[in-house]
Amino acid sequence: MRERWPGRVVVYGGVSPWQDGAVERVDQLVEEHGVLGLKLYPLDIVEGEAKALDMSDPELAFPIFERARQRGIRTIAIHKALPLGPVPIKPFEVRDIEGAAAALPDLTFEIVHGGLAFLEETAWQVARFPNVVVNLEGTSIFLGRSPRRFAEVLGTFLSFGAGQRIVWATGAMAVHPRPLLEAFWELEMPRDLVEDYGMPELTPEIKRAILGENHARILGLDIEAMRLEMEGDEFARREVLAPMWSRAGAAA
């Protein structure tokens, strides 16, 4: 995808601290795949046993983070809030992020599924650590069925000063991104949340920041250069959007 649509695709690489050569895996991801970020999960199955990862563990997690920093990676994305099956919930809490964020202030830690659970704990993380970012994957699904709940989540983050550290995501493999994207652009903060709870209005400037400007800044991307790179590609030439899931139907 990145080769076919340069300027439109950024790659993160997955690392498990229990795999052999996990630190060297970072080198491979940078050299062979040109990743700009890493993705870690708080729970893994190793030889049939569930292994929990504390992101503030100086022996298990920090060597991976240190190697990422040495190789010029800016962002570590960490799956949180969404437990994967009938497993303990504790590894999916967000409290362990603070140890990593405090120890490595020049890395950005991206809490994936931020606000889907542990909303106030996540908001306090962002409020206290300028290198903690909220990724709305999964959380954005609330827009489809309970937009007020999404507004409460987003308004909480904004009230805690996270406006420049919220990044848009939908989990497009599970849900089509277009309805959620359109719903977000049309969303207004409910009046009672503004008047009774002091949550900020959702201005076009805030929405544009969340939809792309924040992530571009965090990853060190030049938006104008990307626009030039996209000029003339097949998406830029489109006059209308393709029907949702039309490519999936064609593949089937």
N, C-alpha and C positions, 0 to 999 in steps of 0.2 A: 504493500500500500504506500509506503513512504517513497519508494522508487517511482511508483506510477504517478503519485500526486505530491511532488515536492512542495514544501511550504504548508501542507495541510495536515501532516501526520507527524506526531512526536511519539517516540517509543520509550516506555519504561521497561525495565527488566526485572524478572522475579528472582529472588534469592531466598533459600532456606538455610538457616544457620546449622541445621543438622546434616546437610548434604556434605559429602567429602569435597574438600577444597572450596568451601563457601566463599572465603575471602578472595581466592584466585578467580572465582566465578565473576566477581565484580570486574576484574581486568578483562575477562573474556567478553562480557556484555558491552564494555566500553569500546574495546578494540575491534570486535567482530560485528557488533550490532549498532554501535553509535548511540547507545541509550542516553537520555538526559535525566533519568530518574530511576530509582529502585522501588520495588514493591515487595513488602513483607507481610506475612500473615502471622497472627498471634498464636495459632494452634496448627500443629502438623501431626500426621500419623507416621511414626517411625517404627518399622518392624512390628506393626500391630498395636503400638502403644501411643496414646495421645500425649504429645509434648507441647507444653505451653511456653511461649517466649515472652519474657519480660523485656520490654524495649529499653529499660534502664540498666540491663545486665552488662557490667563492664567486661565480662569474659566472653559472653556469647554474642551479644548484639553489637557492642562498641567496635570490635575489630572490623566488622563489615562497614559500619558507618565511617570509620576512620579511612578505610581504603577508598570508599566512595568519595570522600572529601579530597583525598590525595589525587584522585583521578578526574577531578573537576565536576563531579556530580553535585548538583545543588539541592536536590529534593529527594526525600525518602517518604514514599507513600505507605501508609500502614492501614490495613483493613481493621476496622473497629465496628462496634455497635451491632453488627449483624452476625449472630452465631451460626456456624455452618453445621446444622443438624443437631442431634441430641448430645450436645457436648457441654461442659461447664461454661457458664457465662463469664466468669471472672477474667479470663484472658482477653475478652472483647471489651472490657472496660477501658477507659482512657487514661487512668491515673499514671500509668507507667511512662507515658509520653513525656511527662515533665522532667524526669531524670535525664532522658536523652536530650531534650531541648535545652536544659540548663548546662549540660556538659559540652554540647556541640552547638554553640550559638550561631556559627556560620553555616549550618545546615538548616534547611526548612523541613519540618515534619508535617506531612499532609494527612490529616485524619479522614480516611475514606469512610463514607456513610455517616459523616458528622451530623448529629442531631436526630438520627433515626432512633437512637436511644441515648441515655446519659446526656441529655441536652444541657443542663446547667453545668455539669462537670466539664463538658466540652467547651462551653462558653467561657468558663473560668480559665481553662487552659489557654485559650486564645487571648484573653484579657491580660494574663500574666506573662506570656512568652511571645515576643514579637516574631519568633521563627516557627510558630504553629499556625497551620492553615486548615480550613475546613473544606472538604470536598463533598459536594451534595449528591453524589451517586447514591441511588436508593432512596434517599430522603426526598428527592425531587418527585418521586412517584406519588407523594401525597397530593401534588397538584391535580392529579387525575380524579381523585375521589373525595379528598378532603382538603381543599385549598386553604381553608381557614387554619387548619393544623400546620400546613406548610408556612403560612404567614406568621404564625406564632413562633415556629422554629427560626425562620429567617429573621424575624423581628428581634428575637432574643439575641442572636449573634450580632446583629447590627447595634443593638443597645449596649453590648459589651465591647464595642469598638472594633468589630471585625470586618468592617466594610471593604477594606483593601486586602482582606485575606480569606475571602470566600470564592471558591471556584465552582463553576457549573459542571455538572455531569449527570448522565441519565442511566448509565448501565445499558447501552443500546443493544447488547446481545439479548437482553431479556424483554425490553419494551422499546417500541419505536420512539425515537427522541422528538419527533416533530410536534405531536400534540402537547407534550410537556413544555417544550420550548415556546410554543405559541401561548400557552396558558401563563407561563411566567412573564412574558412580555406584557400581557394584558392585566396581570395581577395588580391590585391596589391593596394597600394595607387597610384592614378593617378599621372604621372610625373609632370604635371603642378601644382598640389596641393603641391607637395614636393618642387619644384623649385621656384614657384612664391609666394606661401603662407607659406612656411616653415613648412608644416605639416610633422610629422615624418613618416618614413617607418613603415609598419606593419610587424614586425618581428615575428617569431614563439614564442619568449618569451612573447611579448605583447599579442599575440593571446591566448596562454596558460593561461596567467593571467586573461584575460577577460572570458575565457571559464570555469574557475573553481577556479583557485588559489585565485583570489581576494575575491570571495564570501566565500570560506572556511576560509580565514583569518578573514574576517569581522564577521563571525558567530562563530569564535572560534572552527572550526572543524579541526581535525587531518587527513590529507589526507591519510597518510600511514596507520593509524588505520582503516580508512574507506575501503581502498583497501583490508586489511586483512579480514575485515568483509564481503566483497563481494565475496571473493574467494569461488569458488564452487557453487555459486548460478546459477539460470537458465540462466542469461545473460552472466555470465562469461564463461559458458560452450558452448555458441553459437559460431559456426565457421563462420556463415554468418548472415547478418541482415535479418529479416523478411521483406516481401514486405510492402511498405507503406500502412497504413490503413487496413492491413489484419485482425487485431483483431476486428476492427470496423465492417468489413464485416462479420466476423464470428458471431459477436453478433447480427447483423441484421438478 
